[in-house]
């Protein structure tokens, strides 16, 4: 972001162009999607370490479902524990980071609705970590946030893939 000023060597007043501090929608989406992509990578790396599996032991479908190779899927209890201990806090941090971004002019209400829907979904996951054992349940918990995010133009911020 840039501060624009005007004034010459004559010691005139310097003014700030506040509009230059507000990102375009495209720039905002890039910033937000970067936060979401980094969070996803962090969760995936943590899952690989926690479950002692490699990235070749599972694939993520375009719909966000995680498919494990035969014999590589962790047990339901371990998946639930992982969701409660690592995924929920990572999601909370991700939403906090997103809320800290300055939205484009006129979009604050729209992005607030997205993040409120994400918080509601995270609340459901936190209340019942067994939902993490089935990616369809995770998708359902976050469906409204995903729908709103997709409508706004997010790419990485509209999906989640759980083990």
Order of alpha helices (4+ residues) and beta strands (2+ residues): alpha-beta-beta-alpha-alpha-alpha-alpha-alpha
